[in-house]
Amino acid sequence: MQPQAVAQGQLDAYNNQDIEAFLSWYSDDVQVFNFPDEMIYKGKDKMRERYTNAWNQNPNQKAKVLNRIVNGNTVIDKEYVTGRANGIENHVIAIYKIENGKIRRVYFIRD
């Protein structure tokens, strides 16, 4: 599967707030970082917990890709996040490192 299809699949599941579909795009030992190297958490169990809580608090939250760059197995998305309960909208850059059709590492740059 092409890396951009993996990134888009997880984004579609994110916007549908479908936790099982969302997690299916990630490796079991996924690592999530604040760019460049501050680990936020590791593993699907932690990811499930964080996104379930976030979506419970923000049931209208969505992300729209404003720009996507694909370079080999790396996908870089500039996203615009809306629908948060606090009313704050923001831009996020997400860097997805994909291995064997799954997202293995994610790096976030937040404004």
N, C-alpha and C positions, 0 to 999 in steps of 0.2 A: 504494500500500500504506500502511496506517495505521502511524504511528510506533511504536505499541505492538507491532504485529506484527513490525516490524524488530527492535526490542529483544528480543522473545521469541525470534525466530529465531536471533539470535546467541547468546543465552543457552543455547538448546537445543543448538546446535553446540558451544559451550564445554563444556557438561556431558558431551557425547559425545566430547569431545576430537577432533573432526573438523576438522582445520585448514582444509581446502578449503571446507567448508560455512561455517565460522566466518568466514573471510576474505571470502566472497561477500557478506556483509552490510555490508562497509566500502568506502568510496571508495578509489581507488588512492592518493590523497594524504592519507589519514586522519592527523589530528594527535591525539596523546594527551598529556594534561597531568596533573600534580598540581595540584589546584585551589588558587588561581584561575588562575595563568598560567605555571607552570613546565613548559615542554615536556619530556616524557620522550623522545619519538621521533616521527618522521613517516614515513608510508608503509607500504604493505602488506608490503614486503620485511622491514623491521625488525620489524613485528608478527609475521610468520611466524616469524622467528628467535626472538623473545622467548617466544612461546606454545609453540612446539615444544620449546624448552629447559625451560620451566616444566612442561609436561605430562610430559616425559621424567623429570623429577625428582619429580613429584607425580602419579603415574598415577591416583590416586583422588580428585583434587581436583574439587570440585563447588561451584556457587554456587546458593543458593536465594533467590528474591526474597521479602523480608519485607513490602515496601511498594513500590508503583509509583505515580508521579504523572505524568500526561501533560498537557502544556501546549503546544498547537500542535505544532511539530516537535521539541519537547524532551521526552525521557523521563528521569525521575529514578528510579533503583532503589536501594533500601536492600537490600543483599545480605548473606547470611551464608555465608562461605566455609569449607568443611570438607575433610577428606581430604588435608591437606598432609602431606608426609613427616615434617616436624618436629613434627607433632601440634598445632600452633597453629591455632586457629580464630579468625576475625576477622570484623568487620563492615566493609563497604565501601559507600560511596555512589558510584554511577556516574551521571554525567550524560551522556546521549547527545544530540548535536545531529545531526538527520537532515535531509539534503537529497537530493531526487530519489530517495527510496527506499533511500538508503545512509547509513550512519553516517559523518559527515564529521569530527566532533570528539568526543572523550571526555575528561571531567574526572573524576578520582578524588579522593575524600576518604577517607582511611584512619584508623582509630582507633589 
